[in-house]
């Protein structure tokens, strides 16, 4: 494929909103070889390892672990590739190393492949999270010999859990960092700095983000604020496109805003809430979707669980299993996610409504 065809820099906002980013078009097999090489390099000689989701919450956990242990290698993972991260850790982990798993929740038993190997090699394995866990999966993790702590998903972010479990007298600016991270991760949004943290974690490399917040906490330096201001010009334009194409649908007792686009889902969901939506569904060009609730709808995780996902009562994610080949993705882009939207709308309809 000609690189020019997937060059983000040449696309208009309209086309960029409809199509996934360049990384989507790189074959997983090629990327996986590179990711495994990087994992092996990361894990070699590391005495402490953190397997974490590289969003603001997961990276805050890494920052806290490093405050306690001095150094800790970061192995990035997501709910969709947790099994691979565990497999590589089980193979390349230094014997006796301490392992932390942060801000990750398995969707099925298969996601835990390799966990037994990690426990066998590690000095200790601790898992901090705050998502909605299936009891059987939690039992499987604990039976493997992992010290699992799951916080209240509607009250704590994973950084809260890590701070409490690490039992260290952290500096006040790191306590503040955790509070601001919680403000965004639980979609409270009372502190304007929380959006700054979320955006910065998304736009720069994880190691750079960790370095910044370990030094400055939630009060970002001028250079970071300037980068945010520049990148938000395009961000706002993509949000506007997603809001423009949104539709409000009456599903049972709820008004659900449904839209499509490459965008920042929280801001789009907030705009739909202001239009009267009790919940919002934002389907992405890469096939995944975000589900956001409000005080009138706190069952986002129940919807996501039906379509290959999970999360929290007011914030969840999923990837409907509706893509068999590239023609399905072509249809996805040209119809603005019609099939995925319908799968999620149907999941809303299947919720039992209390009298």
N, C-alpha and C positions, 0 to 999 in steps of 0.2 A: 504494500500500500504506500502511495506517495505521502510523505510526511506533511505535505502542503494541505492535504485534505482534512487532516485532524489538527491543524495549527490553530489553537485557540486565539492567538493574537490577531488573526486576520478576520475573525468572525464578528458579525454585527451582534448587538445585544439580543435581538430577536432570535437569531439562529443559535447563539450561545445558550440562551434560555431553554431551547428545545433539545439540544444535543448534549450527551455526556462529555466530560473532559477527556483530554488526550489519553490518560492512563487507562480508560475503559477499553481502548482499541489495542492495547498491548496484550498478547497472549498470556494467559495465566501460567502456562508451562514455562515460558521464558522468564517471567517475573519470579516464579517460584524458585527457580534455580538460583537467581540472584538473592532472593530473600533468605534462602537457606544458607548461602555463603555468608551473608551478613550476620545471620543468627549465630553461626558457628564462630565467627570472628568476635561477636559481642560476648558470647558466653565463655570463651577461652580465658582462663585465669581469673574470672570474676568470682569474688568471694560472696557477693550479695547480688541477687538478680531480681528485678521487678518486671513481671509480665503485666502490661497495662494497656488499656485503651488510650490512645494518644489524644484524647480531648482534654479540656481544661481540668476536669475532675481527676482523670487518670494521671495526668502529668503533675498535678498538685500532690498526689500520693507519692510519686517518685521523689519530688522535692522534699517531702517530709521524711521519707526513708533515708535519703542522703544526709539530711540533717542529723539523723541518729547514727548512721553507720559510716558516714564520711564519704564513701563511694558506693555506688550501686549501678550495675549495668541495666539499661532499659531495653527490653525486648517488646516491640510494639505488637499488639494483637487486637483483633476485633471479635465480636460474637460469631462472625461468619468464618473466621480462620483460626479459632481457638484450638481446634484439634491439631493443626499444623504447628502452631507455636508450642504446644505441649510435646508433640513428637520430637521437634528439634531440641527442645530443652532437655528432654529425657535422654537424647543421644549425645549432646555436646556439653552438658552441665559439668562443671568441675565437681568431683566428689567432695561432699561436705559443705558445699555452698548453701547459703540461706536463700530461700526463694519466697517472694511475695507475689501474689496474683491480685491485681487491683482493678476495680470498676469493670468487671467482666462477669457475665452470668451465662452458663451453658443452656442451650435450648433443648438438648437431648443427650442421652448417654454417650453417643458417638463423639460428642465434643470433648469428652474426657479421656479419649485415647491418648496414651502416653503419660497420664498422670501417675500411674503406679511406678513407671520408670523414674519419674522425677523424684517421687518420695523415696525410692530405693537409693538414689544417688545423693540426695540433698541432706544437709544437716538438719534443716527444718523447712517446712512449707506452711505458709500462712496465707489465707485468702480473705481479703477485705472487699465487701461489696454492699450495695444498697438497693439492688433491683428486686423484683418479685421472683422468688425462687420456688421451683417445684420441690415439694418435700422429698420425693424419691431421689432427685438429683442432689439435693443437699446431703441426704443420708449417704449417697454413693461417694461424695467428696470426703465426708468425715470418716467413712469406713476405710477409705484409702490411706488415712493417717494424716489428713490435712486439718490444720486448725482454722476452721471457717467461722467468720463473723460477718453477719448480714445485718445492716442497720435498717431502721424503719424507712421505707422508701419514700414516704411523704413528709419526712421530717429531717432526714440526714442525707448528705451526699457521701460518696466513698471517702473523700478527704476527711470528713468528720469521723468516720469509722477508724481510719488509719491514725488520726491524731489521738483518739481515745485509746486505741489498742497499743500504740507505740509507747504510751505512758511516759512521755518526756515533757519537761517544762519548756515548751516551744516559745520562741520569741513572739512578742505581741503582734508583729507585722505578719507572721505566718498564721497566727490565729485569725487575723483579719483576712488574710488570703483565703483561708478555708471558708470563712463566713461568706465572702463574696462569691466564691466558687459555688457554694450551696445556693446562693441567691439565683444564679443562672441555671444550675443543673436541675433544680426543682421548679424552675420557671416561676419564681416568686417575683423577680425583676423590680425589687425596691431600690436596689443600689445600681446607679448607672455604670459603675465600673465593671459589673458582671458581664455585660455585653462585650466590653473591651477585652476581658480575659478570654471569653469564648472565641471571639474573632481572631485574636492574636494567636491562640493555640491552633486555630485552623489554618492560618496563613503563613506561619513560619515553621521552621524545623523544630521537632520536639526538644532536642537538646538546647537549642537557642532559647526556647520558651522557658524551660526549666531554669536555665542560668539567669534569665531576667527576673523571674518571680522569686527565686532564692535570694536575690540581692535586693529587689525592690518591693516584693509582695504585690498587692493589688494596685499600688500607686505607681503606674508605669512611667518609665523615663520618657523624655521628650521625643527621642528617636522612634520609640514604639508608637507614640501617639501620632506622629507624623505619618508613619506607615499606615496606621489605621485610617486616618483621614483620607489618604490617597486611595486606598483599596475600597473604601466605602462608597465612592462615586459609582463604581460598577456594581457593587453589592446592592445599592438602593435601586438601581435601574433593573436588576434582575428580580428584586422583590416586587417592583411595580408590575412587571410583566406577569408574574405568577398571580398577583392579586387581580389583575385585569381579566384573566381567563378563568377565575374561580366561579363556581356555581354553588348556591345554597340549596340544599336538598332536605326535605322533611322526611326523617326516618324514625318511625315510631314517635316517641315524645320529644325527639331531639331535632334541632336544626344543625345540619352538618355542612360545613364549607369544604368543597372538594376542588382541588386544583392540581396543576402540573407545572414543573419547571425546575431548572437548576437554580436554587435560591437558598437563602437562609430561612429555614422553616419556622423558627420561633417568631420572627418579625411578620412573616406572612400569616401565621396563625393568629397573632395579635390583631392584625388588620381585619381578619375574618371575624374574630370575636367582636370587634367594634361594629361590624355589620350585622351582628345578631347571631353568630354561630355559637352553638354550645360545644362543638368539637370541630377540629379541622383535620383534613387529610391532604398531605402534600406529597404527590407522587413524583419521584425524581427520574430524569432521563436514563440513569444507569439501572433502573428497575426497582430500587428500594423505595420505601415510603416512610414518612413520619406522621404520627398520629398525635395530636395535641388536644388536651381537654381543657375544661374550665371548672369553676365552682359548680356548674350545672351538669358536668359530665366528668366523672372520675373513674372511667372504666377503659381507658385507652389501652392498658396492658391486656385486657380481656379481648379486645378487638384484635390486637397484634398477635396474640397467641394462636388465633385461628388461621393466620396467614403467614406462618413461618417467622414469627418474631416474638417480642416481649418488651418489657420495660416497666414503667411506673403508671399509677392511676391517671396522671395528667400528661405524661410524656412517654411515648413508646415508639418503637421502630419495627419494620418488617420488610420482607422481600417476597411478595406472592410468588408461588411456584407456577408461573404462567409462561416461562420463556424456554422453548425447546430448541430453537435455532435462531440464526440471525434474521430470518424473515419475521419472526415474532418480535424481535427488537425493532426492526424497521417499521412494523405495524405500530409498535409502542410509540415511536417518535412521531410518526405521521398522524396518529390519532390522539396524541397528547395523553398517552397512558390509559386509554379507554378500558382495556381488559383488566389492568391492575386496579384501576379505580373501582370497577364493578365488583371485583373480588373483595375489596375492603368494604364497600358499601353493603354487600351481602353479609359480611361478618357483623356489621352493625345491626342488620336486621335479625340476625340469629341470637342476639343478646336477649336474655329473659328480662322482661320489664316488670318491676315490682308494682303491685297494685297500690 
